[in-house]
Amino acid sequence: MAVSSWIGEIEKVLMEDNNFYHMVETQLVPDDDFLANLLVTSL
């Protein structure tokens, strides 16, 4: 019982991590373009 609930907790954390990384990735794509443009215009 304890082991199965422990596995459930790990799966829950992993799912949250996946959602977090996906959220970060989708937010970073436009930011990278913005930073690249900023770099080019400042040169």
MARBA-3410 file (N, C-alpha, C, O; in Angstrom, 1 decimal):
43
0.8,-1.2,0.0,0.0,0.0,0.0,0.9,1.3,0.0,0.7,2.2,-0.8 ~ 1.9,1.3,0.9,2.7,2.5,1.0,3.5,2.7,-0.3,3.7,3.8,-0.8 ~ 4.0,1.5,-0.9,4.8,1.6,-2.1,3.9,2.1,-3.3,4.4,3.0,-4.1 ~ 2.7,1.7,-3.4,1.9,2.1,-4.6,1.5,3.6,-4.4,1.4,4.3,-5.4 ~ 1.3,4.0,-3.2,0.9,5.5,-3.0,2.2,6.3,-3.3,2.1,7.4,-3.8
3.4,5.8,-3.0,4.6,6.4,-3.2,4.9,6.6,-4.7,5.3,7.6,-5.2 ~ 4.6,5.5,-5.5,4.7,5.5,-6.9,3.7,6.5,-7.5,4.0,7.3,-8.4 ~ 2.5,6.6,-6.9,1.5,7.6,-7.4,2.0,9.0,-7.2,1.8,9.8,-8.1 ~ 2.7,9.2,-6.1,3.2,10.6,-5.8,4.3,10.9,-6.9,4.3,12.1,-7.4 ~ 5.1,10.0,-7.1,6.2,10.2,-8.1,5.6,10.5,-9.5,6.0,11.4,-10.2
4.6,9.7,-9.9,4.0,9.9,-11.2,3.3,11.3,-11.3,3.4,12.0,-12.3 ~ 2.7,11.7,-10.1,2.1,13.0,-10.1,3.1,14.2,-10.3,2.9,15.1,-11.0 ~ 4.2,14.0,-9.6,5.3,15.0,-9.7,5.9,15.0,-11.1,6.1,16.1,-11.7 ~ 6.1,13.9,-11.7,6.6,13.8,-13.1,5.6,14.5,-14.1,6.1,15.2,-15.0 ~ 4.3,14.2,-13.9,3.4,14.9,-14.8,3.4,16.4,-14.6,3.4,17.1,-15.6
3.5,16.9,-13.4,3.6,18.3,-13.1,4.9,18.9,-13.8,4.9,20.0,-14.3 ~ 6.0,18.1,-13.7,7.3,18.5,-14.3,7.1,18.7,-15.8,7.6,19.7,-16.4 ~ 6.5,17.7,-16.4,6.3,17.7,-17.9,5.5,18.9,-18.3,5.8,19.6,-19.2 ~ 4.4,19.2,-17.5,3.6,20.4,-17.8,4.4,21.7,-17.6,4.3,22.6,-18.4 ~ 5.2,21.7,-16.6,6.1,22.9,-16.3,7.0,23.1,-17.5,7.2,24.2,-18.0
7.7,22.0,-17.9,8.7,22.2,-18.9,8.1,22.6,-20.3,8.6,23.4,-21.0 ~ 6.9,22.0,-20.5,6.2,22.3,-21.7,5.8,23.8,-21.7,5.9,24.5,-22.7 ~ 5.3,24.3,-20.5,4.9,25.7,-20.4,6.1,26.6,-20.6,6.0,27.6,-21.3 ~ 7.3,26.2,-20.1,8.5,27.0,-20.2,8.9,27.0,-21.7,9.3,28.1,-22.2 ~ 8.9,25.9,-22.3,9.3,25.8,-23.7,8.5,26.7,-24.6,9.0,27.4,-25.5
7.1,26.6,-24.4,6.3,27.4,-25.3,6.4,28.9,-25.0,6.2,29.7,-25.9 ~ 6.9,29.3,-23.8,7.1,30.7,-23.5,8.4,31.1,-24.0,8.6,32.3,-24.3 ~ 9.4,30.2,-24.0,10.8,30.6,-24.4,10.9,30.8,-25.9,11.8,31.5,-26.3 ~ 10.1,30.2,-26.7,10.3,30.3,-28.2,10.2,31.8,-28.6,11.1,32.2,-29.3 ~ 9.1,32.5,-28.3,9.1,33.9,-28.7,10.2,34.7,-28.0,10.7,35.7,-28.6
10.5,34.4,-26.8,11.5,35.2,-26.1,12.9,35.0,-26.8,13.6,36.0,-26.8 ~ 13.2,33.8,-27.3,14.5,33.7,-28.0,14.5,34.6,-29.2,15.6,35.2,-29.5 ~ 13.4,34.6,-30.0,13.4,35.5,-31.1,13.6,37.0,-30.7,14.3,37.7,-31.4 ~ 12.9,37.3,-29.6,13.0,38.7,-29.1,14.4,39.0,-28.8,14.9,40.1,-29.1 ~ 15.1,38.1,-28.0,16.5,38.3,-27.6,17.4,38.4,-28.8,18.3,39.2,-28.9
17.2,37.5,-29.8,18.0,37.5,-31.0,17.8,38.9,-31.8,18.8,39.4,-32.2 ~ 16.6,39.4,-31.9,16.4,40.7,-32.5,17.0,41.8,-31.8,17.6,42.7,-32.4 ~ 16.9,41.7,-30.4,17.5,42.7,-29.6,19.1,42.7,-29.8,19.7,43.8,-29.9 ~ 19.7,41.6,-29.9,21.1,41.4,-30.1,21.5,42.0,-31.5,22.5,42.8,-31.5 ~ 20.7,41.7,-32.5,21.0,42.2,-33.8,20.9,43.7,-33.9,21.7,44.4,-34.5
19.8,44.2,-33.3,19.6,45.7,-33.4,20.6,46.5,-32.6,20.9,47.6,-32.9 ~ 21.1,45.8,-31.5,22.1,46.6,-30.7,23.5,46.5,-31.2,24.3,47.3,-30.7 ~ 23.7,45.7,-32.2,25.1,45.6,-32.7,25.4,46.7,-33.7,26.5,46.8,-34.2
END
